[in-house]
Amino acid sequence: MRGNSKITTLKEFPDKTTLLEMEMKVMEMIARDEPLAAVLDQVARNFEKNIEGALCSILLLDKSGVHVLHGAAPSIPHEYNMAINGLAIGDNRGSCGTAASRKERIVVSDIATDPLWADYKDLALKHGLKACWSTPILRNNGDVLGTFAIYYRCVKSPDEIDIELIDRSANQVKIAIEQHNRAAKLAESEEKYRSLAEGAPDVITRYDSEIRVTYANPSMFRLTGFKEEEVIGKTHSEMGFTKMDVIFWDENIKSVFKTGKPLHTQFDWHWANKTLHFDWQLCPEFDSNGNVKSVLGVSRDITALKKAEEEIKKRERFLAIVTESFPNSYLTVVGSDMKIIYTAGEAFAKSNFIPDEFIGKSVAETLSKFSKEATRRLVEAYQQTLKGEPQIFELDLDGQYFLYKTVPLKTELNQINSLLVVSEDITDKKAAEIALANSELLFTRLTDNAPVGIFQTDLAGNCTYVNSEWMNCAGISYDEAMADGWIRAVHPEDEGRILIEWQRALSEKKEFKSELRFITPQGKITWVAIRAVILYDSNHEPYGYIGMTLDITDQKNINELLEENERRYRTTLERITDGFVALDKNWCYTYMNKRAGEIFDRDPNTMIGKHIWTEFPEGIGQPFHRAYEKAMQTQEYISLEEYYPPYNSWFENHIYPSPEGLSIYFKDVTDRKKNEVKLFEAIESLETAEEQAMLGSWEFDIINDKRKWSKQMFRFFGYKPGPEAPPDEDIIKRIHPEDKVNCEKCFKNKKFTEEPNYFLFRTNPALLPLRYLLCQFDVEYDELGKPIKFRGTLQDITDRVIAEQKTKESEEKYRTLVDQAADAIFLVDLDGNYLEANEGAFALTGYSVEELKRMNGRDLVWEEDLKNMPLQTEKIKTGDVVFIERVLKRKDNSLINVEIHAKLMGSGKANVVIRDVTERFLARKKIRESEEKYRALVNQASDGIFIVNPSLQLEQVNKMACSV
């Protein structure tokens, strides 16, 4: 602390024992689960006792993560606490609101002048609060829990002791909040578990290692009639169960204790003159050391289910003939003399055949128009059936495929006198199977040729397919990757994290997205970005995941290089003798190096976020102020050297504008005005910075025909640095042959005054390593407007160009994959207008891609369908995934049934995939027609027919059953 305080560091704190005792008291309160409000109040009071004049305020973030709530503030007026309770967080919302929003410490030494308090300073000053430092309380994952703020009734900035005590106290608050949240969740979980167990109709029991019952839910007592004291603490034998039951139950429970694995079985229990059937599951419960401490048993009464299964088996023979054979089939009864004695079935109604025309004819006669081989095959199958052997086979009848099922029919004396034949036309199914096989073959070929890794899993996460690119990247074979074998390709340091993230995605049935490293058996490490989405069947039921892995090793290397360059850049800025500051577009400091702090007599760490003209109002109207305004407005580099009266010094400024703000290099050149030696030192420092930034500088004096090069310029062209630049002819030889034409204009014709004032060229790979060099320059004119001097820079941007080329290649590969897709794929804005479409869209709609780009989603949807269901654009805007079926009108006015999958992307546009489902629609229609005909057949049957569900509830009866 500054002022009269003698405390300078925590090590020199006058009463460390008391401080530690205070902190220990807080930790004891947390351990005892004392109320959160009491713990926070104690932390606040402890801080105020240790730091004279401090007023502590602790705010908590609500569940929405948007508003702050009062936690503790024992010494701050109640009216002020209630006024800020519930305020939303965000920039310029005081110290606490800004700290919670930015997730960084906010120090406001003077509330009256700081822009962060512009809307709230009157409230604070009214209560005598003049300074506020707020520290966000963060989870380990970065989520904000609340803020720990210190107010003062005077203008004040923090010292090291303040910051350290704040961090220690904030950490105690973090521990208290997280313990409070864990306790609340645990209590809620335990209450839910108890309610579930107490209300469950199943019998739930827990056993210790001596097979004694330590818990039983109410269903146990309702079923057996035992009282609680007759069960708890007792063994099965002590409760009076039969010896056989006790042996069975105890042996199974002991097995779970021994193996530590769940056990599922069933048993019959004879009790109170009746037999009950139970489904029994035993689950081990482990202690902290991984040993089985108890076994939880769940017994479900399945007596009714068993009876239903027995009844179903009795009816299966009868229902098999009535329900499974007739629909969509030809039904024929053939006598032992191989003549047809009865015909029926739904298929006759759909064909041109008259069933009665076949009665009395021989099987061979009915097949006379087909091949002899088909007739022979059919007669042999019928003969085998008459011997008591049912047959199932397929038969090709001149290009039409039929599925035959035959069963022998017996008399009351159990003698076979005829056979039942059920045949079904499966030509369309055969075609569908062929189409499916072709589709799967196409999928395999597409994925095997894809430039990215592709994999497929079931819903349990077991791998079922990987393509060649995935295997090349992972370093394991197809068979090794199957099931859970893929994990062996993951780097050991990533394995645990990836398994947790993958299992979470599987359990929540959500998209999986992450980054990980593959390591091959040879030790090669590859970084990949991985994304997997859910696969849905025709009924929109999920059945697995399909994912893609993209090699991002180069990108990772580039990012690491950029981070290293950033560290070097900041190190350079801290080491250079120039002052450097960075301002955002609101004129607030985002960075100040050590030298700038020395020049301004300011602490760089406390200047971040402060307004330049609030801190230096005396500079308003000075040449530097006007230059900064001009650079921000024109976005052009400005260099100037001016006298600054408030500091009685000369300063040289280099102002670099960008849309985000200004970067300003400056230095005190007062001594240079007196001694030119410092100019040489500044040049040397600049050349060092240029070398680290891979940036060379040059100057061309037209009047004197002289060139000056920085040392980095010589290195770019493979020269040893010297006093003069090499000849133009020699330099041109070292430029890539394809770029010489543009460069010769500058080196020979001196056309620097022509636009643009930059050009890119490459070095000659035959003489030098290939580099991409960007030349930028400015022109100095005399009073008559004639150019007299050129100054410029040469920057090595090889890494950036290579990265851009790789990105472009990746985009082209992705576009190729989309264009080859069989489905129609669109990019749509949030008003339903088509922006992009693939070739699949042309095949589906009949419109060209250019025609589609001038259309809206409403233009394709059939008018009647659009009346029943408008476009789902509003739903897409909210981020929901839309999956619907529609009827589209193609360019030739024909209608087509499709399913549409639409999803909002991060770019603010929607990705829409449209698939032709006409065959599925027709199949559904046929199924409905089949069901109607089946019901008609049942109603016309001469026997009474009753149909019940597994719960023995009557679902359908026919007319004869009603008369019975």
N, C-alpha and C positions, 0 to 999 in steps of 0.2 A: 504494500500500500504506500501511496505517496502521502505528503503532509507530515503530521507529527508522529505517525505510527513508527514504531521501532521494528516491527515484524517485516522481514524481507523474504525469507524462505520458510517452507514448512519445517525444515530441519531446525530452524531457529525459533520455532513457535514456543512461546514461554511456558505453556502448560500442555505438553503433549500427552501426558497421562490422562488429564481430564478429557481431551479430545478423543482419545482412544476409548475411554470409558463411555463417552456419549455414543460413539459409533457402535460399541458393543451392546449398549442398551437397546439401540434401534434393532440390531440383528436378533437380539433375544425376543423382542416384540414380534418380529416377523416369524421367528421360529415357533412362537406360541400361537400364531394365526390370530393375533389381536386385530381389531377392525382397522381397515386401510386408512380411514380418516385419522385415527389416533396415531398411527405410525408416521403419516405425512406431517401431522402437526408437530410431533417430536423432532423430526428432521429439521423442520423450519425453525423451531425454537433453538435447537443446538447451533445452527448456523448463526443466528442472530446473537447468541451469547458469545461466540468466538470472534465475530467481526463487528466492531462498534459502528453503529449507525445503519447497519444493513437491515432491510425489510424484506423478508422472504415470501415468495408467492409460488405455489405449486399448482399448475393447471393440468387436467387430464383430457385426452382426446376422446370424444364420444365414439360409439360403435360405427357411425358412418364415416369417421375419419375426417370430418369437415369442421366440426365445432369444438371449442374448448369448454371444459366444465371446471367449476371451482373444486380444488382439492384441499388446499390448506393455505392460510395466510393470516397467522395469529396477530400480526402487528399492523396490518393494512386496514384502513377503514372499511366497515361492512358494506357501506353504500357503494364504494368503488368495486369491491369483489362482486357484488350482485350485478353491477353495470356491465362488467366484462364477461360474466358467466353466460355461455351459449354463443359468444361471438364466433364468426367464421374465420378460419385461417386464410392466409394469402399474403402476397407482397403488399407492403405499405399498410399493414394492419398492426402497427405497433411492433414492439420487440418480440413478444411471444407468438403472435400470429404469423409474423415473417419467419421466425426461427423454425416453427413447426412446418411451414410450407417449404422452406428451402432446405430443411434438415441440416442447418449449420448454426453455430453460435452467432447471435446478433448483439453487438455492444453499442448502445446508444448512450453517450456521455451527457448529452444535453437534449432532453425531450422537447424543449421549446423551439429548437432550430432544426432538428433532424426531420427529413422528409418522410421517414417511415411512420412518424407520429402525427402527420399533418391533420388527419381526421380525428385523432384521439387526444391530442395534447391538452385541449381545454379541460377534459375530464381528469387527466392526471394532475395538471397544475392546480386545479381546484382543490385537490386533496394533498397538495404540497409535495407531489412526487416529481422529481426533476431529472433523474437518471434511471435507466433500466437496462440490465444486461440479462439476456435470456439464452438458456442452453437447451436444445431439444433433447428429450430422453428417448433413445432409440433402442429397438430390439436388435438382436444380433443380425437379423435379416434386413435391417434398415427401416422397418416400419416405425412410425412415430407413436409413442405411448403418451407423451405429454411434454410439458416444459418446466424447467426450474429457473425462476427469475429472481433477481436481486434488484430492489429499488433503493434509491437514496433520496434524501430531501435536499440534496445539493448536487451541482454539476460534478460528475466524477467519472474517471476511467479506471479499469481494473489493473491490479498488479499481479505478479506471479502467484503470490499467496492467495489472492482472491480466486484466480482461475483454478488452482489446484484444489482449494476447499470446495469450490462449486462442483468440480468434476467428482470429487469424493462423495459429496452429498447427493448429486444427481444419480450416481451409481447406486446408492442406497435406495433412492426412490424407485429406480428401475427394478431392483430386486424385489422391493415391496409390492409393486404393481404386478409383476409377473407371478409372484407367489400367490397374490390375491386372485389373479385370473385362473391359475392352475387349480387352486382350491375350489373356486366356483364351478369350474368345468368338472372336477372330480365329483363334487357333491351332486351336480346335475346328472352325471353319468351313473352314479350309484343309485340315485332315486329312480332313474329310468329302468335300470336293471332290476331293481327290487319290484317295481310296479309290473314289469313284464313277467317276472318269475311268479309273483303272487297271483296274477290274473290268468296265467297260462292254464289251459285245460289239460296239458300234459303233466305227468308226474315228474318233478324235478327233485333230485336228491344229491347230496354231496357226501363222500366217504373219505375217512382218514386212512392211514396206512394199516390200521387194524381192522379195516372193513366195517367200521362203525359209522352210523349215520350222524353227520354233524349238522345237516340242514335238510328240511323237507318242506315243500310248498303246500298250500292248502289242498291241492288236488290229491296229494298222497293220503291225507286224512279223510277226504270225502270218499275216496275209492275203497279204502280198507276199513274205515270205521275206527281206526286207532286214534288215541289221543296223543298230543305232542310228547308227554312224558313217557309214553310207551314206545316211542320211536327214536327220539334224539338220544345219542350216546349208546344205542343198542346195535347189536349185530343182527343179521337176518335170522340166525338160529334163536337168539334171545327173544325175538319178536314172535316166534312160534310158527314160522313158515315150514313147509315140508322139507324133508332132507334132500330130495332131488332138486327142488327149487334153490335151496341154499347152496348146494354144490355148484350148480350152473352159474348162479349170479356171482358167487365169491370168486370162482376160477376166472371168470371174464374180467372182473375188477382187478384181481391180482395181476393179470396179464398186462393191463394198461399201466399199472404201477411199474411193472418190470420193463416193458418196452418203451414207455413214454409216447406211444402212438395211439391215436383214436381207434375205437372199435365199434363196428356197427353189426348188430345181429337182431334176431327175432326169437320170441319164446311164447309158449302157451302157458297160461296160468289158470289153475283150477281154484276157484274161490266162490264161496257162498252158493254152492250147487250150480255153478255155471262155469263155462270155459271162456276165457278172454284171450285174444291174440294181441301181442304187443310188439311194436318196433322199438328197439332199444339202442341208443347211442351213448357211448362212454367217451368222455374227453378228459385228457390229463391237464392238470393245473400245476404250473411250475413255480418254484421259489426263485429268489434272485440269483442263486447259484446254478440254476438250470436243472435242479432235481425235482421229481414229481412229488408235490406236497399233498395233493388231494386229487380225487377223481369226481367229475360231475356227470351224473347220469340223467338222461331224458328219456322217459318211457311214454310212447304214444299208443293209445288204444286203436288198433286197426281191425277190430272184430267185424265191424260193418263192412269194411273194405274186403276182407276175406270172403264174407258171405256173398258180396256182390260179384267177386271174381268167380266163385263157384257157379253162381247162377248164369254168369255170362258164358262160361264154358258149356253149360247145358244147352244154351240157345245157339251157340256158334254154328252147329251143323245145319240148323234150319235157316238161320239168318244168312249163312254163306251163300246159299242158293238164291235167296230172295233179294239180298242187297248187293252182293258183290258181282254176280254174274250177269244180271240182266242189263243194267244201264249201258248205253252206247255200244251194245254188242248184238251178235246174232246168236240166238238160243236154239239148239237143235237136239232132239232126242233120237238116237239111232238104235234100232233093234239089233238082236244078236245075228240076224240075217243080213246085216249091213244095209238095211233099208230105213229111210227116214220115216218116223212115225209121229213127230211133232216138231213144229217150228214156232218161234216167238222171238221177242227181243226188240229193244228200242231201235237198233240199227236197221231193221226191216222197214220201219216207219219212215226212215230218212232216205231209203234207197228206192229204186224202181221195181224191186222184187216183190212178188206176191207170195207170202209164206205158204199158203195152201197148195201152191203149184209144186212144191217140193215133196209133199207127203206121198209116200208109196214108192218114191224113186230110190234107186240104189245110190250109194255114195259115189261110185265111179261114174254113173250117168250124170249126176249134177256137176261133175268136174270135167266133162268131156271136152269143153273148149280150152282147157288148160293143158299143160304139158303132162306126159305120162309120168315123169319123175315126181311131179307134185301129187298126182293121184296115188302113186305107190306109197309116198311118204305118209299121206293122210290115212290110207287104209291100214298100213302097218301100225300107226299110232292107235287107231280105233281097236284093232285086234288086241294090242297090248292092254288097253283099258278094259276090254271084256274079260281079260285074264285077272283083273283086279289091280292093275297098275295104272294109276292116274298119270296123265301126260300133260306137259306144258312145253310148247315149242312154237317157233316162228316159221312162216311159210311164205315164199315169194310166189305170188300168182300174177305172172306177166307184169311185173313192175309194181304191183300193189302188195304191201306187206301186211300179213295178218298174224295176230297172236292167238293161238289155240290153247284152250284148257279143257281137258276131258276128265270126267270122273265116272266110275261105274255106278249103276243104279241097281239096288237089290230088292228082292221080294221080301215078304214077311218071313219066308223061310230062309232068309239070308243067302239067296241064290242070285247071281248076276244075270239079268235078262235083257239089259239095255245099257246105254251110256248117255250121259249128258255132255253136250259139246257147247262151249261158249267161245265164240270167235270175235275178235275185235280188229277193226281196220287201224293199223298203227303206222300207216304210210307217213302221215304228218309228223308223228313222233320220231320216226326214223330220220326224216329230213331235219327235224330239230336237233336230233343227236349228232348228225353230221355237221350241222351248222355250229353246234356247240364245240365239237371237236376242232373245227376249223378256227373258231374264235379263240379257243385255248392255244392252238398252234400259233395264231397271229400274235396273241399276247406274249407268248414265249419268245417269238422272233423279235418283236418290238423291244421287249425288255432286255433281251440278250445283246441287242445292238444299241441300247441307250447309253449315253455318255455318263450316266450317274448310276449309283448302286440302287437297286430296287429289291425289296423284300416283302414277304407276306406272312401273316401269323393268324392263328385262331384267336378266339376271345380270351383264352387263358394265357396268351402271350407266347405260345409255342410256335416256333418258326416252321412254315410249311413250304417256303420257296425263297430262293435268292438268285439274282442274275449274275452274269459273269463279272460285271464291273464290281459288284459287291464283294465277290470272292477275291478278285484281284486286290482290292483295297484292304480287305480284312486278313488275307493271307491264309484262309482255311478253305477246305473243300465244301461242296454242296452237302454231302452227307454229314460232315462235321458240324455244319451250321444248323442242321435240323433240330427241332424241339428246343431245348434250352442250351444247345451246344454253341450258339452264336456268342454267348457271353465270354467264351475263352478267347475271342479276338479282341475284347475290350481291355484297354490298359488297366493294370491293377489299381492304380490311383483313382480311376474313374468308375470302377466296377460297382462299388457300393452305392454311390450316388445315382448312377444310371438305373440300377435295379429298383431303388426306392421310387424314382420318378416314373419308371415304366409301370410298376405295380399300381401307383396312384392313378395313372391314366387308365389302366385296365379296370380298376375297381369303380372309377367314376365314369367310365365309358366316354372319355374325352380325347381330343386330339393330343398327340404326344409330340413335343418339340424340344430339342436339346442339342448340345454339342459334346463330343467325346473324342477320345483318341483310340485308334486301332493300332495294335502292335503285332507284327507278324512273328512267326517262330524265328526268323532271321534277325529280329530286333528293329525292323523298320517301323517308324511311328508316323501315322497319318492322322491329321485332324479332319473330322467330318462334321457337317451340320446334318442332323437327322430329323425327319418329320414323318409322322405316321397318322393316317386318318382312318376312320371306321368304314368298313365295307358293309353294305346292306343288300339283302336279297330282294326278290320281287315284291315281298310283303312288307318291305321297309323294316325288316328285322335284322339287327346287327349279327354278323357271323364271323367277323375277323377284322384285321387291320392290313392296310397296304401302305408301305412307307418308302422313303427315298433318302439316300445318303449322298451328300455332296462333298467332294474333297475341297476343304478350305485351308489346307496347309499353307499354300502361298499367301492367302489372305491373312492367316495368323502371323506368318513371318513378316508380312508387310506391316501389320498392326504393331508387332513387337518393335520393328524398326522405327515406326513412327513414334512409339512411346519412348524409345531410346533417344531419338532425335529431339523429342520434346524435353527430355531430361537434360540432354546436352545443351539445348537452346536456353533453358532456364538457368543451367549452370553458367553458361556463357554470359547471360544477362546479369547474373549476380557478380561475375568476376570482372566484367568490363568496367572501365573507369567512367563510362558514360552513365548518366541517369536514364532510366527507362520506366515509362508508365504506360498502362493500357486503360483506355476509357471506353465504357459502353455508350450506346447511342443516347442514353439519358444523362451523360456527362458524369457518371459515377465511376470511381476507380475499381478496376477488376484485377490490377496487378501493379506493384511498385517495387523496383529492385532496391537493394541495400544502398547503392550510391545515391539514388533519388531521395531516399529517406534522409541521408546525411545532408544533402543540399537543402532540403526543405525543413530539416530539423524535426522530422516526424518519424513515428514508428510505422514501417510499411505494413505490419500486420493489422494495425488499427485503422488504416486508411481504406481498406477494402470496403466498397459499398458506399463510401462518402462522396458527396457532390463536390466537384473541383472548385466551383465558384462560391460554394458555401465555406470551404476551407480556405480559399485564397480570394476573398472579395476584392483585395487591392489590385488584382490582376485584370479586373474587368476594364475593358477599354484600351488595354495595352496592345502592342503589335502582336504578341503571341496569342491573345484572346481573339483578335480579328483573324489571324491565320488559322486557328483551330476551327472557328466558325466556317471559314471559306472552304477548308479541306473537307469538313463534314458535308457541306452543301454540294460542292462540285465533285467530291470523290476523286480528287486528284492529289498527288504527292506534292508537298510544299516543303521547301528548305529555306530557313532564314536565320540570320544572325543579328541580334538586337540587344540593346542595353535595357536592363530591367531595374528601374529605380528602387523598388522596395528592397531589393537585395544588393543594390549598388554594384552590380556585376553585369558582365556581358555573357550571353548564352547563345549557343548554336543549337537550333532545333531542326530535327528531321521528322516530318509529320506524315504518317502513312494511314490513309483512310480506308475503311471498308464499310459495308452495310451494317456491321455489328458495332462499329465505333472507330476509335483512333488508337494507333500505336505510335508513341512519341519517344524518340531518342533525343537526349539533350545533354549538354555539358557546359560547364563554366569555362569560358574561353578568355576570361579576363587576363590571366597570365600570358596566354598566347598572344594577346594584343601587344604585350611587352616583350615577349620572348618567343620567337618562331620555332624554337626547339620542340615545344609541346605539340606542334603540328605533326612533326615526324612521328612522335610517339602515338598520336591518335591514328595516323595512317597504318602504323604497324598493328595497332589493336584492331583496326577495321579489317586488315588482311587476315588476321587470325580468325575473326568472326566469319569472314567470307569462306575461308577454308573449311570451317566446321559446318557452315550452312551450304557447302557445295555451290558457292556463288562467286563469280568473278566480276570485276568491274574494269571498264576501259574508258578512255577519253581520246577524242580525235580533234586536234586543233587544225582547222582548215587553212587559216592564214599562214601559219608556220609549217603546215604539212607534217605535223608530228603526232605520234600516237603514244599513249601511255597505257600500260597494262598492269593490273594487279598480279601478284604472284600466282593466284589461282588460274588466271587466264593462260599463263604459260603451261601450267600443269594439264589443263584441259586438252591442249594440242600437243602434249608430249615434249615440251621444251623445258630446259633448265631456266629458272627465273633469271632475267637480266635487266639491264637499264633501258633497253629499247625493245619495242615490239618487232617480231620477225617480219620479213617482206610479205606483201599481200600474195604474191605468186606462190610462195612456199606454204602459206596458210591454206590456200585454196586446194592444194594437192591433198591436204589432210582432211578435207570435207568429202562426204559421201558423193559419189559421182552423180547420183540422181538429184542432189540438192545444190550442186555447184552453180546452176543457172541463177537461182535466186540470190545466192551469196555473192556472186560476181558483181551484181548490180550495186551492192553496198560497198564492196572492197575496191572495185575499179571505177565505177561511174559515180560513186558518192551520192546515190539517190536516197539518202536518209530522210529527206524532207517529204517523200511520198508516203501516203498511207498504205498499210498500217505501220505504226511505229514499233512493230515487233515481228519476228519471224523465227520459225523452228527449223533446225537442220540437224543432221547426223554426222558423226565423225566417220572417216573412211576405215572400214573394218580391215582393209588390207594392210594399213599402217598402224592403226590404233585400236584399242578396245572400242566396240560400238557404244556410243553414247548419244542420247537425245539432248540437245542444247537449245535453250530458249533465249533468244537475244531480245532485249527491250532497251529503248533509248529515248532520250529527250534532246531537243534542239535548242541551242542558244542563238538568238538573233541580235544583229546590231541595230542601231537607231533607224536604219533604212529598211529593216525587215529582212536583211540578207543573213543566211546562216553562217555563223563563224565558229561554232564549236558543237560537238556532239558528245554526250555522255551516256553511258549505258551499262547494263549488266548482262552477264551470261550465266544462266542457271542450268545445272544438270538436273533434268527431270526424267531421267531414264526409268527409275522405279515407278513413277506415276504413269508414264506412257505404257509400260509393260502391264501394269495392273489394269489399265483401261482396256487394253487389247484382250486380256483374259476375260474381263467382264463381258465384253462384246461377243467373244466366242461362246461364252456360257449362254448368253441371251439367244444367240442364233440356234444353239443346240436345243434349247427349250422350245423355241418357236417351231422347229422341225418336228419335235415330239407332239406338240399340240396340233399342227396341221395334219399329222398322220392319224390322229385319233378318229375312231369310227363315230363317236358322238358329235353332236353340234355343240360348239363351245363359243360363247359370246362374252365380250366385255361390255357392260351396260352401265350408264350413269344412273343416278338415283331418281331420274324422271322416266326411266324405262327406255331411253334412246340407245340403240345399238352403236357402240364405238368401234369394236373390232369383232371379227368372226373368222372361224377356220373353214377349211374346205368341207368338213363334215356338215357345216351349216348350209352350204350350197346343196349338198346331196340330199339333205333332209327337207328343205323348204322349196328348192327350185329357184330361189333368188340368188343372184351373184353376190359376192362379198360387198362390192361397191353399192349395189341396190340396198342391201341390208343396212349399210351405214347411214342411209337416208330414212330408215324406218324406225318405228317405235314398237314395243312389245304388243300394244293393242292392235297393230296392223296384222299380226300373224294369228292371233287367237280368234277362233270361230265366234261369230256374233252371239250365238245362243249361249255358248260357254261363258263368254264375257259378261253376259247379263246375269248368269247364275253366280259368278265369282269374279269380282274385279281383280286387277293386278295387285300383287302383294308388295308394292314398292315401299309402303309405309312400314310394313313389318320388317323388310330388309334393312331400312334405315336404322332401326333400333338395334341391329346386330343379330337378329334371329336368323337361323338357317331355315329357308323355305324349301319344302319337298312336297310337290303336288302333282296331280295328273290333270292334263288338259287335252282339248281337241284343237289342233292347229289347222289353218287353211293354207295349203300350198299355193304356189304361183299359178298352177293349172286349175285352181279352185277345188281340188280334191281335199278330203279331210283325212287327218292322221292322228291317231292316239299317241300321246307322248307323256313321259314323266319329266318334270323339271326340278332341278336342284340348283338353288340360288343362295349365294353367300356373300356378305359384305367383306371386302378386302381392306387391308391397311391403307391403301391409296384413296379410299373414299368411294371407290367404284365397286360394282358387283360382278362376281364371276357366275355365269349362268351356263349350266350343262343340260342339254335337251337330248333325250333318248327315245327312239321309236319303240313303243310297247304295243303296237297293233296286234301282234300274235298273242300277247298276254291278254289283251282285251277280248279277243275272239275266244280264247280258251275259257275265260270267266263266263262268257255268254253261253258257251256250250255246256259248262258245268251247271249253270242255272237251269238250262233246258233239260239236262239229264235229271236233275233233282225233281223237277216238276213231273217228268214222265215216270220216274220211280215211284213218286207218291201216288200217281194215278194207277200204276200197276198194283201197288199194295192195296189200294181201296177196292180194286176189282177182283182181288183174290177170293177164292171160295172158302178159305179158312179164315178163322179169326186171328188177327195179328196184333200183338201188343209190343210196343217198343219203349223201353225204359232206359234212363241214363245210369251211370255208375252209382248214383245216390238212390237208386230204386224209385225215382220219380218218373211218372208216366209222361212220355213225350208225344206219342202218336198211337192211334188205334184206327183200324179200318172199319168199314160199314158192317162187315160180318161180325167183328168183335163186339160192336155195339148191340147187334141183335142177340148175340149169345148172352 
